[in-house]
Amino acid sequence: MKIKKAGIIIKRGSPEPRRIGKELAEWFGQRGIATVADEVTPDMDILVILGGDGTLLHIAAQAGRFNIPVVGINLGGLGFLTEVAVDEYQQVLDSILAGSVRIELRTMLKARLRKKGLPAGDFHYALNEVAISKDNIEQIVELSTWADRDFITAYKADGLIFSTPTGSTAYNLSAGGPIVHPDLPCLLVTPICPFMLESRPVLLPATVTLTTRLSGPVTNVKIIVDGRFAGQMEEEDILEVTTAENPLRLISSPNKSYFEILRNKLNWGGG
């Protein structure tokens, strides 16, 4: 893999990522590769994330739009996306320069809110999920939902999650949704604490456009995109979710398989 310019995205709030970032910049410099910290520009050949999954999620939309491959060095918590351990990052980067790593194409979502009588809002991009969530513990929201022009159902629940396969191990999993291999092209629709037990998660083709509308008067219903507030949803507003044009190009660790990561992170088999 030919690299002339690398971006280094450093997790904030801790001195360790900053120290490793300096070390990494020197490592690249010794190989004639220019580096820029905490920026994403179209001329970059790779992005190295020093942090956790949240740090990677923060820059996923820009990286996907510019088709920049991303590798994550885990300095955070679980590390489903930031797979590379600190003690192996130089070995992995050597493999990247030698062209002996796999680049996975991770599906991303784009979502926008259509308010009655107003132009559609800007798109928000997600690697994990787009969620509709309520603040009021006493109310149940009803969300009439379609896949293209086909009516799915009216979910009565605390909210609804639209997830990618990558996000299947995030909020979707906590809400009782299935784990989906990231190579499978699909979208997931998972109700949050549904009122009716027969309301189950649904897997749909990645080609569909999902729309959902609130039925009945509600208050304090939010749209959350990869953990970030993206808007307030009101009665008759329509949320539109579909697959983004560009996937995220994620460089996987050559030392770990997908199921090894699941076993370690989810403690399958009891450790």
N, C-alpha and C positions, 0 to 999 in steps of 0.2 A: 504494500500500500504506500503510494507516494504522498508524503506529508511535507509541505512547505511552511504551513502556519497552523498552530494549534491554539485553541481556546481552553483556558483553565477556569472552571467555575468553582468557587470556594465557598463552602458552607460558612455562614456568619455566626458570630457569637462564641467561637472557640479558637484558641491559639494553635491547636494541632493542625487543622486543615491549612491554615496560613503557612505554617512551617513546612508542611509537605508540598504546598504549592510552590514555594521558593525552591525547594529541592528538585521538584519536577521541572520547573522552568530551566534550571541549570542543566538537568539531564537532556532536555530537548536542545538547549543551546549548544551543548557539546556535539550534537549531531547535525548542526546547521539548520535547526528548525526554529522559526520565530514563534513567540508566544504572546498572548494577550490575556490578561486576567479579567474575569467577571464581565465579559462582553460576548455577544454572539453576532458575527458579521458573515455575509455571504461568501467571502473569500477564504473562510476557514476550511481546513481539510479534515479536522477532527475536533471534538469537544471532550475534554476529560473532566468528569464531575468528581469533586472531592467533598463528600458529604453522604447524605442518606437519600432515600427515595424521594423525599420532599424536595430536596435540592434539584434532583433530576426532573421532577414533574414541573418545576418552576420554569425550566428552559425548553421543555419538550416541544412546545408549539413553534418556537423560533427555529429549533434544530430541524424539525420536520419540514417547515416551510422552505428552508435553505438546503435540504437534503444533506445535512452534515452528520456523519456517523458519530455516535456518542458511546463512550465507555465510562462506566461508573466505578469509582473506588470507594468502598464502603467505609465511611466514618460516622455513620448514623446508627439506626436501630436495626430493623429487620433486614433490609437490603435485598428485597426481591429483584429490584432493577439494578441497583449498584452492587454487582455480583463480585467484583474483584476485591480480594483482601489486600490490606496495606502491604503485607510482607511479600506479595507476589506481583505488585503492579509493574515493576521494571521488567520482569519476565514476560508479562502479558503485553506490555508496550513493545518489547522486542519482537514478539510474535506478530503484532499488528504491522510493524514496519516491514517484516518479512512476508506479509500477506498470507499468514497461515491461521487466520481467525475467521469465524463465521459472523456475518452481519445479518441479523434478524430484522425483518420488516414488521414492525409492530403497528397494528391498526390504531388510528386515532379517530376521535369523534369531533364533529363541529356542531354547535348548537346556537340557536338564536330564538329570541322571544318576539312573538308577534302580538302587539297590543291593539285592541279594537280601534279602528279608525286612524291608526298611525303607521308609518312605514316600519318595515321589519328592522329590528336592532342589528348591531354588529354580531358577527360570529364569535363565539368563545370556543377554544380548542381544548380537548382533554385526551390524555393518554389512558387514564383509568376509568373515570365515570363522570356522568352528568346526573346529579341527584336533585329531586324535589323534596324538600323537607319542611315540616311545620314546627313552629315554636310553641303553639298552644297545646298543652298536653290533653286538654279536655275535648278537642275537636278531632274528628276524622275527616280527611279530605277525600273527595271523589274525583278521580282522574279518568276521563274517557279517553281511550288510547287507540290509535290506528297504526297499522303497518302499511304504508302507501295508502290505498283507498279502502283497505280491508279493516273493518272494526275488530279490535281484539277483545276488549271488555272495558267495563267501567270499574277500575280498581277503587275499593274503599279501604284505605290504609293510612298509615302515618306519613306515607310518601312513596316515592318511586325512584328506582335507580336504573339508568341506562348505562350499560357497562361494555367495555371492550374485553376480549379475552385476557389481555394484560391485567385489566382491572378486576378480573374475576376473583383474584386472591386478596382484594382490598375490601371496600365497603360491601360489595356484592356478597362476598363470603360471610361477612358478619351478619348479613341479613338473611342468610340461609340459601343463597344462590350456589350454583355448581362451580367447581374449578374447571376452567376450559384451557386447553393447550393453546399457547399464543400463535401457533401456526394455523389454527382453525379460523377461517374467515366467517365471522358471525358477530352479531350484537346480542346482548342479553337485556331482558327486561325483568326486573325483580322488585316486587312490592315490599315495602318496609312495614313489618307488623300488620299484615292484612287483617281486616275485620272478619272475612270469611276464609276458613282454612283451605278451601279448594282453590284459592288464588295462589297459583304457583309460578315460579320463574319460567320464562320462555326464551328459547334460543331462536334467533331469526337470521336470515341471510344478511350478509354485510352490505348488500345492495339496496336494502329497503330504506325508506325515509320514515322515521317514527315521529308521530305528532301526538300530543296529549293536551287536554283542555280541562280546566277546573270546572266542576259543576256545583252550583250552589254558592252562597255567600261564605267566604272564608277570610281569615286575617293571618298576617305574618307567615306567609308561605314563601320560602326562599328557593332560589336556584343556586346550587353549589356545584362548581366545576373544578374537579381535582382539588377539593378542599378550599376553594376560593369563592367568595360571594360573587354572584354574577347577575343578580337582579331579584326583584320582588315580583311574585306571580299573583295575579288577581283573577276574579271570576271572568270567564270568557277569553282570557289570554290564552294564546296557543304557543306551546314550546315545540320547536322543530329540532330533531336530532338526526344526523346522518353521518356516514363515514367521511372523514376528511380526505381531500385529494391526495395528500402526501402522507405516507406512514413515517413513523420514527425509525431511523436506521440505528439499531441498538447492537453494539458489539458485545457478544456474549463471552464469558470467561472460558478459555479452552480447558480449564482444569475442573469445571463443574458441569454436570448435566442438569436439565430442567427438573427432573424428578429428584436428583440429589438435593437441589435447592429446596424443593418442597419438603422433603424429609427433614432437612435440617431446620428450616424456618418454622414449619408447622409441627415439629416434634412427632412426626409419624412413627409409630412403633414404640412410643414412650421413651425415646432417647437412646 
